[in-house]
Amino acid sequence: EGEAQPVKAVTISNLPHPDWSRDAVIYQINTRQYSQEGTFAAVEVDLDRIQSLGVDILWLMPIHPIGEARRKGELGSPYAVADFRKVNPELGTEADFRSLVNAAHDRGMKVIIDWVANHSAWDNWLITQHPEWYTRDANGEMTHPPDTDWLDVADLDYDNDALRDYMREALAYWVEEFNIDGYRCDVAGMVPTDFW
């Protein structure tokens, strides 16, 4: 019957932010619309100009292949990821991406990429190899993320520990293989906090 006590926030992680992220100027790049060529190489050619703007961090929108199944529009959404460990060939090769990251680092800039953890394209290889990693509707069918009109993507089910392991490994892959500096996590609030 006493007075209600205020709820205290729970901190899941006490990881410190890297010093380079504090007060940084972030420049978002949609590679396919950035230039006529729509490639990593075209962005790399423009790095001196980008740096002259005072940019500290390049944030690349999703760089992965875009799914074709249930695609929205002719080009599809870069948030409909067909493979979490591949580079979209329309943007260039893995060598082109690595060259862009290295050229940015040579100029003292960091590189982060968009990470789409909540869902995948309907033709992502995970759909056939690991269908148990996807959310099901009341009829037992794979479904798009609930309460959205994102019909071009299938919702991932983070109740599955194997999915969590795969996503952690895929996140580490881009850091270890391409030396990126971090991620901007798309719709992070739709992924369980304890995963992050």
Buried (B, 14 or more C-beta within 10 A) or exposed (E): EEEEEEEEEEEEEEEEEEEBBEEBEEBEBEBBEBBEBBBBBBBBBEBEEBBEEEBBBBBBBBBBBBBEBBBBEEEBBBBBBBBBEEBBEEBBEEEBBBBBBBBBBEEEBBBBBBBBBBBBBBBBBBBEEBEEBBBEEEEEEBBBBEEEEBEBBBBBEBEBEEBBEBBEEBBEEBEEEBEBBBBBBBBBEBBEEEBE
